[in-house]
Amino acid sequence: MVGGEFQDNYHLSDDFVAVSPANPANNAGFKHSTDRYGIYVQDEWSVFNKLIVNAGVRYDSLSYAGDAINPRLAMIYKPWDNTSFKLLYGTSFRAPSANELYYTDPTSIANPNLKPEHIKTYEGIIEYQPDRSLRLTAVGFHYEINNLIQLKEIPNRIPGGDPKNQFINTGVNKAWGAEFEAEKLWEYGSRLRVSYTWTNAYDADNNQQLINSPNNLVKMNFSTPLFNNWLRAGAEAQYTDSRKARDGLKTAVYPLFNLTLTSGDKLFSGHLKGLEISGSAYNLLDRHYASVASDEFVQHFIPQNGRNFRLVFSYRF
């Protein structure tokens, strides 16, 4: 398989206008143009009956961030019909956005010299499926990220001036982790999926936990048809471990519960066959929790919504 792409951002602009109080001296903005192109090739070989090797490489050239070459390799070994082992390796990059490169206002300064983020990923996967109704997965992974782009507060170049915000490239960040997932299907249409993820993400320079990176995540999803497929109900539970914010502060751990009721295949017919209605209740127990704020906010945490409801109508034709 071979392919390619070309993208021309012929007009990128932003305007900042100070309105309260009006001060033309504080007005700012940018106008730029960028382009990029990439080509890739990928192939798959059956080394022998139970081993498959999948390999590929991609080359990208960006007018605002240089060139990048990223390979990927996967080895899939299936000794039995119900069990497979996978070893995956790959590299990738994320080029800085126009906002990260050029945005400026009275409290922020641009950084047109930003470099792309680069990541190396290593994964080992075991999949076991004893029958069509049950699937068990175990994953171990290691990530290495260089030049992570983060918004930081830096000293003002003008003596006595207030600090400024700027996107900069940080050092080397690493993560070790494991994930376990089980999925069960029933003949009458019910589905259960449970997963647990443990991650240790840290700054390799000082061995400190990364900001906004929880160590433990637990998720549970269950859905089932009701009244002979006239309706379908879904329940979701999530548990998020504490996350580090600036100055060593941490969010509280919190569980969340969501419920959704969706119209089934038999509820509508005729011209209304394509109509679907769903109603959801999020944060059902009205749990008070907060997310970590970035450096551009004065507060360390941003409170999230309490119990809230959503009603959705959709029509397919």
C-alpha positions in Angstrom: 0.0 0.0 0.0 1.3 3.4 -1.0 -0.1 6.8 -0.5 0.5 10.5 0.0 -1.1 13.8 0.9 -0.6 17.5 0.3 -2.0 20.4 2.4 -1.7 24.1 1.6 -2.7 26.5 4.4 -2.6 29.5 2.2 -4.1 31.9 4.8 -3.8 31.6 8.5 -4.7 34.7 10.5 -5.7 35.8 14.0 -6.6 39.1 15.4 -6.6 40.2 19.1 -8.4 43.4 19.8 -8.4 44.9 23.2 -12.0 46.1 24.0 -12.2 46.4 27.8 -10.6 48.9 28.1 -10.1 49.8 24.4 -6.4 50.1 23.8 -5.1 50.0 20.2 -1.6 49.6 21.5 -2.5 46.2 22.9 -4.0 44.9 19.6 -2.1 41.9 18.2 -2.4 39.1 15.7 -0.7 37.2 13.0 -0.9 36.3 9.3 1.0 33.4 7.8 0.9 30.6 5.2 2.2 27.1 5.5 2.2 23.9 3.5 3.1 20.2 4.1 3.3 17.0 2.1 3.8 13.4 3.1 4.3 10.0 1.4 4.1 6.5 2.9 4.4 2.8 2.0 3.3 -0.2 4.0 3.4 -4.0 3.3 2.5 -7.2 5.1 4.3 -10.6 4.9 3.3 -14.0 6.1 6.6 -15.3 7.3 5.0 -18.7 8.0 1.6 -20.0 8.7 1.3 -18.5 12.2 3.5 -15.3 12.0 2.6 -12.1 10.2 5.0 -9.1 9.9 3.5 -5.7 9.0 5.9 -2.8 8.3 5.7 0.7 6.9 7.5 4.1 6.8 6.2 7.6 6.3 8.1 10.7 5.2 6.7 14.2 5.9 8.0 17.6 4.9 6.6 20.7 6.6 7.4 24.3 5.6 7.2 25.4 9.3 8.7 22.4 11.1 11.2 20.6 8.8 11.3 17.0 7.7 10.4 13.8 9.5 10.7 10.0 8.8 8.7 7.6 10.9 8.7 3.8 10.7 6.2 1.3 12.1 6.6 -2.4 12.7 4.2 -5.1 13.9 4.8 -8.8 14.5 1.6 -10.9 15.0 2.0 -14.4 16.2 -1.1 -16.7 16.4 -0.1 -20.1 17.8 -3.7 -21.1 18.4 -7.0 -20.1 16.8 -8.2 -18.3 20.0 -4.9 -16.7 21.1 -2.7 -14.1 19.5 0.5 -12.2 20.6 1.5 -8.9 19.1 4.7 -6.8 19.4 4.4 -3.2 18.1 6.9 -0.5 17.5 6.4 2.9 16.0 7.5 6.5 15.9 5.3 9.5 15.2 5.4 13.3 15.5 3.0 16.2 16.1 3.9 19.5 14.4 3.1 22.7 16.4 -0.2 24.3 15.5 -0.5 27.9 14.2 -1.8 29.0 17.6 1.2 27.5 19.4 3.6 29.0 16.8 2.3 32.5 16.3 -0.4 33.5 18.8 0.4 36.7 20.7 -1.6 39.0 23.0 -0.7 41.3 26.0 -0.1 38.2 28.2 1.3 35.8 25.6 4.2 35.8 23.2 4.8 33.7 20.0 7.4 31.1 19.5 8.0 30.5 15.8 11.0 28.3 16.7 8.9 25.5 18.2 10.0 22.0 17.2 7.6 19.1 16.6 6.8 16.6 19.3 8.3 13.1 18.7 7.2 9.9 20.3 8.4 6.3 20.3 5.9 3.6 21.3 6.5 0.0 22.3 3.6 -2.3 22.9 3.0 -5.9 23.7 -0.5 -7.4 23.4 -2.1 -10.7 24.3 -5.6 -11.4 23.0 -7.6 -14.4 24.1 -11.0 -15.2 22.6 -12.2 -18.6 23.8 -15.5 -18.2 21.9 -17.4 -15.6 19.9 -19.0 -14.1 23.1 -15.9 -13.4 25.2 -12.7 -11.5 24.5 -9.8 -10.8 27.0 -7.0 -8.4 26.3 -3.8 -7.6 28.2 -1.5 -4.8 27.0 1.9 -3.5 28.3 3.3 -0.3 26.8 6.2 2.1 27.1 6.3 5.6 25.5 9.1 8.1 25.1 8.2 11.7 24.2 10.7 14.3 23.2 10.1 18.0 22.8 6.6 17.9 24.3 4.9 21.2 23.6 3.5 22.9 26.7 2.4 26.3 27.7 4.7 27.8 30.4 5.0 31.0 32.3 8.4 32.6 31.4 10.1 35.8 32.8 9.4 39.1 30.9 12.3 40.3 28.9 11.4 43.9 30.0 12.8 44.5 33.6 10.0 44.7 36.1 7.4 43.5 33.6 4.9 40.7 34.4 5.7 37.2 33.3 4.4 36.0 29.9 2.9 32.8 28.6 4.7 30.9 25.8 4.5 27.5 24.2 7.9 25.8 24.6 9.5 22.4 24.0 10.2 20.6 27.3 12.7 17.7 27.8 12.1 14.0 27.7 8.9 12.4 29.1 8.4 8.7 29.6 5.5 6.5 30.5 5.1 2.9 31.5 1.8 1.2 31.8 -0.5 -1.7 31.4 -4.1 -2.2 30.4 -6.6 -5.0 30.9 -9.9 -5.3 29.1 -12.7 -7.9 29.1 -15.7 -7.8 26.7 -18.7 -10.1 26.9 -21.5 -10.4 24.4 -24.9 -12.2 24.9 -27.1 -13.7 22.2 -30.0 -11.5 23.1 -27.9 -8.3 22.4 -26.4 -7.3 25.8 -22.8 -6.2 25.9 -20.4 -5.6 28.9 -17.0 -4.1 28.6 -14.7 -3.5 31.6 -11.2 -2.1 31.5 -8.4 -1.0 33.9 -5.4 1.1 33.0 -2.3 1.8 35.1 0.1 4.4 33.9 3.3 6.0 35.3 4.0 9.1 33.2 7.0 11.2 34.4 9.5 13.8 33.4 12.8 11.9 32.8 14.9 15.0 33.9 13.6 15.1 37.5 11.5 11.9 37.8 8.4 13.9 38.7 4.9 12.8 37.8 3.5 14.7 34.7 0.8 17.3 35.2 -2.8 16.1 34.5 -1.7 12.4 34.3 -3.7 10.0 36.5 -2.1 6.7 37.6 -5.3 4.6 37.6 -8.4 4.6 35.3 -11.3 2.2 35.5 -14.2 2.1 33.0 -17.3 -0.1 32.7 -19.9 0.0 30.0 -23.1 -2.1 29.9 -25.8 -1.9 27.3 -28.9 -4.1 26.8 -32.0 -4.1 24.7 -35.4 -3.5 26.4 -38.9 -4.6 25.6 -37.9 -6.8 22.7 -35.6 -4.2 21.1 -38.1 -1.3 21.3 -35.5 0.5 23.5 -31.9 0.1 24.4 -30.4 1.2 27.8 -26.7 1.9 28.5 -24.9 2.4 31.8 -21.4 3.7 32.1 -19.1 4.0 35.2 -15.7 5.7 35.3 -13.2 6.1 38.0 -10.3 8.6 37.6 -7.4 8.7 40.0 -6.0 12.0 41.3 -4.1 14.2 38.9 -1.2 16.6 39.6 -1.6 20.3 39.0 0.8 23.2 39.3 2.7 23.7 42.6 2.2 20.1 43.6 -1.6 20.3 44.2 -3.7 17.4 43.2 -7.3 16.8 42.2 -9.5 14.6 44.2 -10.3 11.1 42.9 -13.8 10.7 41.6 -16.3 8.2 40.2 -18.8 9.2 37.5 -22.0 7.4 36.4 -23.9 8.0 33.2 -27.1 6.6 31.9 -28.5 6.6 28.3 -31.8 5.4 26.9 -32.0 5.1 23.1 -34.9 4.2 20.8 -34.6 0.7 19.3 -35.1 -0.7 15.9 -38.8 -1.4 16.4 -39.9 1.9 17.9 -40.3 3.7 14.5 -41.5 2.4 11.1 -42.4 3.8 7.7 -41.2 7.3 7.0 -40.0 7.6 10.6 -37.7 4.5 10.3 -34.6 6.7 10.2 -35.5 8.6 13.4 -33.5 7.9 16.5 -34.1 9.5 19.9 -31.7 9.2 22.9 -31.8 10.7 26.3 -28.8 10.8 28.6 -28.1 11.7 32.2 -24.4 12.5 32.9 -22.8 12.6 36.3 -25.9 10.9 37.7 -24.8 11.2 41.4 -24.1 14.9 41.0 -20.4 14.4 41.9 -18.3 17.6 42.5 -15.0 17.3 40.7 -12.5 19.4 38.7 -10.1 19.2 35.9 -6.5 20.5 35.9 -6.1 24.0 34.4 -3.2 24.9 32.2 -0.8 27.7 32.9 -2.9 30.3 31.0 -5.5 30.2 33.8 -5.2 31.8 37.2 -6.9 29.0 39.0 -5.3 25.6 39.4 -8.5 23.6 38.9 -11.6 24.2 36.7 -14.9 22.8 38.3 -16.9 20.5 35.9 -20.6 20.2 35.4 -22.8 18.5 38.0 -25.7 16.4 37.0 -26.8 17.3 33.5 -29.2 15.9 30.8 -29.0 15.7 27.0 -31.8 14.9 24.6 -30.8 14.1 21.0 -32.9 13.7 17.9 -31.3 12.3 14.7 -32.8 11.3 11.4 -31.0 9.1 8.8 -32.1 9.1 5.1 
